[in-house]
Amino acid sequence: MAYGPHTPADRRRMLASLGMQSVDELFADIPPALRSTPLRLDPPESEQVLMGRLANLAGRNRVDLASFLGAGAYRHFSPPMVDHMLLRGEWYTAYTPYQPEVSQGTLQSIYEYESLIAELTGLDVVSASHYDGAAATAEAALMTCRATARDRVLVSRAVHPHYREVLTTYFHGAGLQVEDIPLVEDGPAAGTTDLAHLERALADADHPVAGVVLPQPSFYGLLEPMAEAARLAHAAGALFVAVIEPVSLAVLAPPGAYGADIAAGEGQSLGIPPQYGGPYLGILACTDALVRQIPGRLVGMTTDTDGKRAYVMTLQAREQHIRREKAASNICTNQTLLALAATVWLAALGPHGLRDVAALGAAKAAELEAALAAVGVARLHAGAYLNEYVVRVPNPVAVHRELLGNGVLAGLVLAEAVPDEPSVAEGLLVCATEVTTTDEISAFARQLQSALAVTAHPVGGAA
């Protein structure tokens, strides 16, 4: 594709300076089979015809399912005012606020977001502009290495597998070490982080640890021993990172209360609907002591020369603002529209409303547990949970498929999501929130009972 501002004469002069006759010579080192081919598109259509075709494609999406899927993205009620605010032109078209004198509204929205997340997490500093929970978790782990001048991080296998994959990718590129902390295999603490293993790993004086990363709640929905893990980390001179789910903080202890140095997580549950994996909102917060290590944008409130309130970007530790090798991160974006959604949603609910959302979700999860137990399907782990947990189901892939055909999205098949974790090979990870209805729970239990009978005795053969 020709770049508009370059005239044919411009291109001829550039090629002449390179000693070439054509643009094709620029690509001579690339084998022909690997070069891009012409873009072959269907003939153009009128807007009316195209809209009809797109409507037919959209109609193939299932929006009628009773969904019990969580696993990092959660359904919550969002008041209409959230979308109303987001679609206003002054928000919807705004981008990165480089010039504070013309970006006061955007800067204030970021400031309000950071203030609310600081209150939720109980930490001092919050940054904006992280892609999602996975990226924020990886950035948090990198912060521990920079702050301690160590290169080894321990990560619980109870952290979301996608987050662990992204973290491993970041660390591989930086030449740093990441090690798994296994889960307890049996007993009342089964499925949670093995603190005995963590303590042994931290005791290796020849390979000191920069940071310890644990989730709360875990990928399996269980509540983790965060205070004890933080104590072990700090005793070894390491920093402690909590991977949080923000709605849960309305009823669970905030990271600041159990000694976390850094909190990271996914902000999707704060009024952002699940949407094929993104765009979402990465949350990253830390103590004052780590303010120089946190990447992204930090917005502060001050006064202008007339004494009026004003907002400025206090710190901008990114490659576009300082030398690349000195940047805290070279991988971040402007997620301000989604941060605004979270801000409006939190402000609309208030602290009591947020507590109701978390408590109602927990109540619905307990109702679901009882309904599934009544048809012979029990939880896999005995530990405490909030609104998500694993149930044991024989032949979970077949059962999940059977339920899907009957209008129920029965959570996540763990044999497919975490194939390297045999302890959950027969598990379905199920979730309930405040929008889950009693009718949906009854339908799930009824259809699950039928599906178990069908998959136990398949047509045309014995079990």
C-alpha positions in Angstrom: 0.0 0.0 0.0 1.4 3.4 -1.0 1.8 5.9 1.7 -0.2 8.9 0.6 2.2 11.8 1.4 5.0 10.1 -0.7 4.8 11.1 -4.3 6.2 8.8 -7.1 9.1 11.3 -7.4 9.8 10.9 -3.6 9.9 7.1 -3.9 12.2 7.3 -6.9 14.6 9.5 -5.0 14.6 7.2 -2.0 15.2 4.1 -4.1 18.0 5.9 -5.9 19.7 6.8 -2.7 19.6 3.0 -1.8 20.9 2.0 -5.2 17.7 0.1 -6.1 15.4 0.1 -9.0 12.1 -1.0 -7.3 10.5 -1.4 -3.9 10.5 -5.2 -4.5 14.3 -5.2 -4.1 13.8 -4.1 -0.4 12.3 -7.6 0.2 14.8 -9.7 -1.8 16.0 -11.4 1.4 12.6 -12.7 2.3 11.7 -16.0 0.5 8.8 -15.4 -1.9 6.6 -18.0 -0.2 6.8 -15.9 3.0 5.9 -12.6 1.5 2.5 -11.1 1.8 0.1 -11.9 -1.0 -2.5 -9.5 -2.5 -5.6 -9.0 -0.4 -8.5 -10.7 -2.1 -11.7 -9.4 -0.7 -15.3 -10.2 -1.8 -16.9 -7.6 -4.1 -18.3 -4.6 -2.3 -21.9 -4.6 -0.9 -24.4 -1.9 -0.2 -24.7 -0.9 3.4 -28.2 -2.4 3.7 -27.0 -5.8 2.4 -23.9 -5.7 4.6 -25.8 -4.9 7.7 -28.1 -7.8 7.0 -25.2 -10.2 6.6 -23.6 -9.0 9.8 -26.9 -9.4 11.7 -27.1 -13.0 10.5 -23.5 -13.6 11.8 -24.3 -12.0 15.1 -27.4 -14.2 15.4 -25.1 -17.2 15.7 -23.9 -16.1 19.1 -25.6 -17.8 22.0 -27.1 -15.2 24.4 -29.8 -17.5 25.9 -27.5 -19.7 28.0 -27.7 -19.9 31.8 -24.0 -19.1 32.4 -22.0 -20.3 35.3 -18.7 -19.4 33.8 -16.2 -17.2 35.7 -12.5 -18.0 35.7 -11.4 -14.4 35.6 -14.3 -12.7 33.8 -17.5 -12.1 35.7 -21.1 -11.0 34.9 -22.4 -8.2 37.1 -25.3 -5.8 36.7 -24.2 -2.5 35.4 -26.5 0.6 35.7 -27.4 2.3 32.4 -25.6 5.4 33.6 -22.3 3.7 33.1 -22.7 3.3 29.3 -24.4 6.7 29.2 -21.3 8.4 30.6 -18.9 6.4 28.4 -20.7 7.3 25.2 -20.5 11.0 25.8 -18.2 12.6 23.2 -15.8 14.2 25.6 -15.0 10.8 27.0 -15.4 8.5 24.0 -13.0 10.3 21.8 -10.4 11.3 24.4 -7.0 9.6 24.3 -3.6 10.0 26.1 -3.5 13.2 28.1 -0.1 14.6 27.3 -1.0 18.3 27.7 -2.6 18.9 31.1 -3.8 22.3 30.2 -6.3 20.8 27.7 -6.8 17.4 29.4 -8.2 18.3 32.8 -11.3 16.2 32.5 -9.4 13.1 31.4 -6.8 13.6 34.1 -9.5 14.0 36.8 -11.1 10.7 35.7 -7.8 8.9 36.0 -7.2 10.5 39.4 -10.7 9.5 40.7 -10.1 5.9 39.4 -6.7 5.7 41.1 -8.2 7.1 44.4 -11.0 4.5 44.4 -8.7 1.6 43.7 -6.3 2.8 46.4 -9.2 2.8 48.9 -10.3 -0.7 47.8 -6.8 -2.2 48.0 -5.6 -0.3 51.1 -2.4 0.7 49.3 -0.9 4.1 48.7 -0.2 4.3 45.0 -2.3 3.2 42.0 -1.3 3.5 38.3 -3.4 3.4 35.2 -2.9 2.2 31.7 -2.4 -1.6 32.0 -3.9 -3.9 29.4 -5.4 -6.5 31.7 -4.9 -8.6 34.8 -2.2 -10.8 33.2 -0.1 -7.8 32.1 -0.5 -6.1 35.5 0.6 -9.3 37.3 3.7 -9.6 35.2 4.5 -5.9 35.8 4.1 -6.4 39.5 6.5 -9.3 39.4 9.1 -7.2 37.5 8.7 -4.5 40.1 9.9 -6.9 42.8 13.0 -7.7 40.8 13.9 -4.0 40.2 13.2 -3.1 43.9 15.3 -5.9 45.4 18.0 -6.3 42.7 17.2 -10.0 42.7 16.1 -12.1 39.7 14.0 -15.0 41.2 10.2 -14.9 41.7 8.0 -17.6 43.2 4.4 -17.8 41.8 1.6 -19.9 43.2 0.0 -22.4 40.8 -3.3 -21.1 42.2 -2.7 -17.9 40.1 -4.7 -17.8 36.9 -2.9 -20.0 34.3 -3.1 -17.2 31.7 -1.4 -14.8 34.1 1.3 -17.3 34.8 1.9 -17.7 31.1 2.2 -14.0 30.4 4.5 -13.6 33.5 6.8 -16.3 32.2 7.0 -14.7 28.8 7.9 -11.3 30.4 10.6 -13.0 32.5 12.0 -15.0 29.7 12.7 -11.9 27.7 14.3 -10.2 30.7 16.5 -13.2 31.6 14.8 -13.6 35.0 13.7 -16.7 36.8 10.2 -17.7 37.7 9.3 -20.8 39.7 6.0 -22.4 40.6 4.8 -22.9 44.1 2.7 -26.2 44.0 -0.7 -26.7 45.6 -1.5 -28.7 48.7 -2.6 -32.1 47.4 -4.9 -33.4 50.2 -6.5 -32.5 53.5 -8.6 -29.4 54.5 -6.1 -27.1 52.7 -6.2 -29.1 49.4 -6.1 -26.8 46.3 -4.5 -23.9 48.1 -0.8 -22.8 47.9 1.6 -25.1 49.7 3.2 -22.8 52.3 5.6 -25.5 53.5 7.1 -25.6 49.9 7.1 -21.8 49.8 9.1 -21.6 53.1 11.7 -24.1 51.8 12.1 -22.2 48.5 12.6 -19.0 50.4 15.2 -20.5 52.6 17.6 -21.0 49.6 20.2 -18.4 50.5 22.2 -19.0 47.3 19.2 -17.9 45.2 17.4 -15.2 47.1 13.8 -14.4 46.1 12.7 -11.0 44.8 8.9 -11.6 45.1 6.2 -14.0 46.0 2.9 -14.0 44.0 -0.3 -15.4 45.5 -4.0 -14.9 44.4 -7.0 -13.9 46.5 -9.3 -15.6 45.7 -7.4 -18.2 43.7 -8.1 -19.4 40.2 -10.0 -22.3 41.8 -12.1 -19.9 43.9 -10.5 -20.7 47.2 -9.4 -18.2 49.8 -5.6 -18.3 50.3 -3.5 -17.8 53.5 -2.3 -14.4 52.4 -1.1 -13.0 55.8 1.1 -16.0 56.5 2.5 -16.0 52.9 3.3 -12.3 53.3 5.0 -13.0 56.6 7.2 -15.7 55.0 8.1 -13.5 52.0 9.1 -10.5 54.2 11.2 -12.7 56.5 13.2 -13.8 53.5 13.7 -10.2 52.3 11.2 -10.7 49.4 8.3 -8.5 48.4 4.7 -9.9 48.5 2.3 -9.5 45.5 -1.4 -10.1 45.9 -3.4 -11.0 42.7 -6.8 -9.7 43.6 -10.4 -9.7 42.2 -11.6 -6.2 43.0 -15.3 -6.9 43.8 -14.2 -9.4 46.5 -12.4 -6.6 48.4 -15.8 -5.4 49.6 -16.0 -8.3 51.9 -12.4 -9.7 52.1 -9.4 -8.1 53.8 -7.6 -5.7 51.4 -4.0 -6.3 50.4 -2.8 -3.5 52.5 -4.3 -5.2 55.6 -2.2 -8.4 55.3 1.1 -6.8 54.3 1.1 -6.9 50.5 3.6 -4.6 48.9 1.9 -4.8 45.5 -1.6 -5.7 44.3 -2.4 -6.6 40.7 -5.5 -7.9 39.1 -8.3 -7.7 36.5 -10.7 -4.8 36.7 -13.3 -6.3 34.3 -15.7 -7.1 37.1 -16.0 -3.3 37.8 -18.8 -2.6 35.3 -17.1 -3.9 32.2 -19.1 -6.7 30.4 -17.3 -9.9 29.4 -16.4 -9.5 25.8 -14.3 -12.2 24.2 -11.3 -11.5 26.4 -11.0 -7.8 26.1 -10.4 -5.0 26.1 -10.2 -5.1 29.9 -8.5 -3.2 32.6 -5.3 -4.1 34.5 -5.2 -3.0 38.1 -1.8 -2.2 39.7 -1.2 -0.7 43.2 1.7 -0.6 45.6 3.1 1.0 48.8 4.7 4.4 48.8 8.1 2.8 49.1 7.7 1.4 45.5 6.4 4.5 43.8 9.5 4.8 41.7 9.1 1.3 40.4 5.5 1.3 39.3 4.9 1.7 35.6 2.0 3.5 33.9 0.5 6.8 34.7 0.2 8.4 38.1 -2.1 11.4 38.2 -1.9 13.9 41.1 -4.1 16.8 42.2 -2.5 20.2 42.8 -3.3 23.9 42.3 -2.5 26.2 39.3 -1.0 29.7 39.5 -4.4 31.1 40.3 -4.9 28.7 43.2 -7.5 26.6 41.5 -7.6 22.9 41.6 -5.7 21.2 38.8 -4.6 17.7 37.8 -1.2 16.7 36.4 0.6 13.5 35.5 2.9 13.2 38.5 5.0 10.3 37.2 5.3 8.9 33.7 7.9 6.1 33.8 7.4 5.0 30.2 9.8 4.8 27.3 8.1 7.6 25.5 8.8 10.0 28.4 12.3 8.9 29.4 15.2 6.9 28.0 14.0 3.4 27.0 16.5 1.6 29.2 15.4 3.6 32.2 11.7 3.0 31.7 9.8 1.0 34.3 7.8 -0.6 31.4 7.7 -0.5 27.7 4.4 -2.4 27.5 1.4 -0.4 28.5 -1.5 1.5 26.9 -4.2 4.1 27.7 -7.1 2.2 29.2 -8.8 5.4 30.4 -12.2 4.7 28.9 -12.4 1.4 30.8 -10.9 3.0 34.0 -13.8 5.5 33.6 -16.3 2.7 33.4 -14.9 1.2 36.6 -15.0 4.6 38.3 -18.6 5.4 37.3 -19.7 1.8 38.3 -18.0 2.1 41.7 -19.4 5.5 42.3 -22.9 4.5 41.4 -22.9 1.5 43.7 -21.0 3.1 46.6 -19.3 1.0 49.4 -22.6 -0.5 50.6 -23.7 -1.4 47.1 -20.4 -3.0 46.3 -20.7 -5.0 49.5 -24.1 -6.2 48.4 -22.8 -7.3 45.1 -20.1 -9.5 46.7 -22.4 -10.8 49.4 -25.2 -11.7 47.0 -22.8 -13.5 44.7 -21.6 -15.5 47.7 -25.2 -16.3 48.7 -26.0 -17.5 45.1 -22.8 -19.6 45.1 -23.9 -21.3 48.3 -27.4 -21.9 46.8 -25.7 -23.4 43.7 -23.5 -25.6 45.9 -26.6 -27.0 47.7 -28.5 -27.6 44.4 -25.6 -29.5 42.8 -25.0 -31.5 46.0 -28.7 -32.6 45.9 -28.1 -34.3 42.6 -24.9 -36.0 43.7 -22.3 -33.4 42.6 -20.0 -32.2 45.4 -17.2 -29.7 45.6 -13.7 -31.0 44.9 -12.0 -28.9 47.6 -13.1 -28.4 51.2 -11.7 -24.9 51.8 -13.5 -21.6 52.1 -14.6 -19.8 48.9 -16.5 -16.6 47.9 -18.5 -17.2 44.8 -16.5 -19.7 42.7 -15.4 -23.3 43.2 -14.6 -26.6 41.6 -17.1 -29.5 41.5 -16.1 -33.0 40.7 -17.9 -34.4 37.6 -17.0 -37.7 35.9 -16.2 -37.2 32.2 -16.4 -33.4 32.5 -15.8 -32.7 28.8 -18.8 -34.8 27.7 -21.0 -33.5 30.5 -20.1 -29.9 29.6 -20.9 -30.5 26.0 -24.2 -32.1 26.8 -25.2 -29.2 29.1 -24.3 -26.7 26.5 -26.7 -28.3 24.1 -29.4 -28.0 26.7 -28.9 -24.2 27.3 -26.5 -24.3 30.3 -22.9 -23.1 30.2 -21.5 -25.2 33.0 -18.4 -23.3 33.9 -14.9 -24.2 32.8 -13.6 -27.7 32.0 -10.4 -27.7 34.0 -8.9 -30.7 32.2 -8.7 -28.4 29.2 -7.8 -25.2 31.0 -5.1 -26.6 33.2 -4.1 -30.0 31.7 -0.9 -30.1 33.7 -2.9 -30.1 37.0 -4.1 -33.7 37.4 -5.8 -33.1 40.7 -8.6 -31.2 38.9 -8.9 -33.4 35.9 -12.5 -34.2 36.8 -13.3 -30.7 37.8 -15.7 -28.1 36.5 -15.0 -24.6 37.8 -18.4 -22.9 38.4 -19.3 -19.4 39.4 -22.3 -17.5 40.5 -22.8 -13.7 40.9 -25.7 -11.4 41.9 -27.2 -11.8 38.4 -27.5 -15.6 38.7 -31.1 -16.5 39.3 -32.7 -19.3 41.3 -34.3 -20.6 38.1 -30.9 -20.8 36.4 -29.5 -22.7 39.3 -32.5 -25.2 39.2 -32.0 -25.6 35.5 -28.3 -26.3 36.0 -28.9 -29.0 38.6 -31.7 -30.6 36.6 -29.7 -30.7 33.4 -26.6 -31.8 35.1 -28.4 -34.8 36.6 -29.7 -35.7 33.2 -26.3 -35.2 31.5 -24.6 -37.5 34.1 -27.1 -40.2 33.2 -26.6 -39.8 29.5 -22.8 -39.7 29.7 -22.7 -42.7 32.1 -24.7 -44.8 29.6 -24.0 -43.5 26.1 -26.3 -44.6 23.3 -24.9 -47.6 21.5 -22.5 -48.8 24.2 -21.9 -49.5 27.8 -20.3 -47.1 30.2 
